[in-house]
Every structure is written in C-alpha cells, then in structure tokens.
Amino acid sequence: MLALTPGLNTCFSTIILNMIGLMGASEWYEKELAKAGIDPPRTKKGRPRKRLATIFLDEYFNKPLESTSIRSPGKLTPNNREDHSLSLNSAGIQKSILTARRKKLTTHFNRGRTLRNLVQITHLGILFDQDIWSYVKSSKEEINKVALLFQADPQKMKLLSTIDEQVELLVKTGQPDLSRFFDSLESHAIITSEEVSSLRAKYEQEREPVPRGELDTTINRIVERISYSLCKEILSDDDAMMVNGTVELSCGIFDRLRSKEWQNGWDITAILEMTDRPIFVRLGHSTQLHEKDAEGKIIPM
C-alpha cells in the first residue's frame, strides 16, 4: 500500500519504472535478433553464422557513440569511429570492458524477459508487488510457481487487475493515485466499503486539506498573537513581520489566506520558512526563465 502513496516511496516507484524499461529493452533486443535471423551473416564458407546474439552484441559495442566522448579531464572532442576504436583498444582493458558490458547488458535483457513473462501470466499490477525484485532474479521454474499461486487466487488476480491502472498512471504522470485505487477497490467489490473507509482514514487523512473552519480559527489565533505583540487591536496591510530574520511579510497575507487568493512568491517563501523541516534543508529563490505561449509550448521569456 505504501508504494501507492505519493511521496512515501519514491525509491520503489523508481524501481518500477526501471523494470518497465528493462521490459522494453528486452523486447527491442529480441526484435533485433529476429531481424538478424532473417538474413544472418555468413561464414567464409558461405554458411549462416550461429550465435546471433554474440554477433549482435559485438556490433552494438563497436558502434561509435553519437554523443561526445571524454578523452581527458576537461577536454571534449567529437566522437568518431577511430576515436572510439582507440579507446576500446587500450592495452589490457578492451577485453575486460567488453566482457563486463556484455554481461551487464545480457543480465538486463534476461530480467526484462522474466518480467514480461510474469506480467503476461498475471497482470501489469504485479510490478507493485514488494517481492518483485526477488521474482526478477528467480529461475523460470520459480516464476511459474509464483504465477500459479496468483492464478489460484481469483481475489489476488482481481486485485492485480485494479493495480494495472496505477502502473499506467505512474508511467504517464510520474506517480500513482491512491484515491483512485481506493475507488477501484470499492467499485470492484474487492473489499467492503467499511474497509475502504478505514484505509482512506489511515493513508489519506494527512493529505486532506485543512477544513475551512479550522483554517480560519488558526489564522485568527495567529492574528491575535501578532496584534498583542504589536500592541494593536486591528492589523493593517501596512503592518509587517519578519519571519526567521530572513523574510518580511505583510500582515495582509492573513486576509488573502481567508479569501483563498493566489499567494505571491514572497508569501509562499515566508510560509515555507515557517514550516518544520530538517536543519540542513535550505530555501532559495528562483527566477523564471521560461513561460507557456498561447499554444501551450514552453518558450524563453
């Protein structure tokens, strides 16, 4: 459940996105091998070469990079086949580098294939399983056993199908939607409405906005304390206060908070200064350099 809660497990979400990348990479690799198999390279005797994977990886690692390469600290030169070949042919390192890269890339492709097989047997939502990393490292036989356990439980399969949407949201928006997940649990009758309400209270209570009445009461208390400190009955826009000795804040902000108006940059900075945070976290100002035009495109200001 924590993996679906925004901000609580960014690391886990990153792992899921990386695994989706592995799935895509493995599919690309298999398609490239299939293309190579249509017209495989020939031996000197004219026979089709075997071990296409080895040939493909050799060609892949010997292709020149399209970006720039670093030849020495602080010096960049345009990369070409000759420079790339020279770097790979350095004495004593070429073979070890290529072997390590080949092994790492092959491992990625194999894990991506394992994930694709597991998703195909179960659901895309399996990527949110907290044991997914263990599944990735499992053998084909172990994966089949895991898949059978899920398939034998219709309720688990139903749950995974509702999490499919969360994986899609993670890819499209960068984060899942816990509230929508709760709605799916309720609409598909996976758990009772009472259980859904309990989960909402447990995981979403802190994310709900402060009720309007409670916010007004809090603002009034702050205004009373400031008025007492300034020896004034009513605060005006001309009155100001200093926050943490760094930001001067007009007392008019309290009226703007009550009216739900948009806050300006200084108000937001002051509010952030007043929030509790670790001592090593510092706030700074940024200058906007880009804006959206009429068509919604980002352009320099």
C-alpha positions, 0 to 999 in steps of 0.5 A, a space after each residue: 500500500 505504501 508504494 501507492 502513496 505519493 511521496 512515501 516511496 519514491 525509491 520503489 516507484 523508481 524501481 518500477 519504472 526501471 523494470 518497465 524499461 528493462 521490459 522494453 529493452 528486452 523486447 527491442 533486443 529480441 526484435 533485433 535478433 529476429 531481424 538478424 535471423 532473417 538474413 544472418 551473416 555468413 561464414 567464409 564458407 558461405 554458411 549462416 553464422 550461429 550465435 546471433 546474439 554474440 554477433 549482435 552484441 559485438 556490433 552494438 559495442 563497436 558502434 561509435 557513440 553519437 554523443 561526445 566522448 571524454 578523452 581527458 579531464 576537461 577536454 571534449 572532442 567529437 566522437 568518431 569511429 577511430 576515436 572510439 576504436 582507440 579507446 576500446 583498444 587500450 592495452 589490457 582493458 578492451 577485453 575486460 570492458 567488453 566482457 563486463 558490458 556484455 554481461 551487464 547488458 545480457 543480465 538486463 535483457 534476461 530480467 526484462 524477459 522474466 518480467 514480461 513473462 510474469 506480467 503476461 501470466 498475471 497482470 501489469 499490477 504485479 510490478 507493485 508487488 514488494 517481492 518483485 525484485 526477488 521474482 526478477 532474479 528467480 529461475 523460470 521454474 520459480 516464476 511459474 510457481 509464483 504465477 500459479 499461486 496468483 492464478 489460484 487466487 481469483 481475489 489476488 488476480 482481481 486485485 492485480 487487475 485494479 493495480 494495472 491502472 496505477 502502473 499506467 498512471 505512474 508511467 504517464 504522470 510520474 506517480 500513482 493515485 491512491 484515491 483512485 485505487 481506493 475507488 477501484 477497490 470499492 467499485 470492484 467489490 474487492 473489499 467492503 466499503 467499511 474497509 475502504 473507509 478505514 484505509 482512506 482514514 489511515 493513508 489519506 487523512 494527512 493529505 486532506 486539506 485543512 477544513 475551512 473552519 479550522 483554517 480560519 480559527 488558526 489564522 485568527 489565533 495567529 492574528 491575535 498573537 501578532 496584534 498583542 505583540 504589536 500592541 494593536 487591536 486591528 492589523 493593517 496591510 501596512 503592518 509587517 513581520 519578519 519571519 526567521 530574520 530572513 523574510 518580511 511579510 505583510 500582515 495582509 497575507 492573513 486576509 488573502 489566506 481567508 479569501 483563498 487568493 493566489 499567494 505571491 512568491 514572497 508569501 509562499 517563501 515566508 510560509 515555507 520558512 515557517 514550516 518544520 523541516 530538517 536543519 540542513 534543508 535550505 530555501 532559495 529563490 528562483 527566477 523564471 526563465 521560461 513561460 507557456 505561449 498561447 499554444 501551450 509550448 514552453 518558450 524563453 521569456 
